[in-house]
């Protein structure tokens, strides 16, 4: 099937097993086959970075 992109059956979902609050980070980690702690740390860094930008735009 040259030229065709094969679609995988991967689904993004909220995981109930290993979830901290609602399982969103765990579901993303399962989807990308990563550790959920890495996804949570990325989430925290991105959130802090965006809060800093909001303060700069406010001033």
Order of alpha helices (4+ residues) and beta strands (2+ residues): alpha-alpha
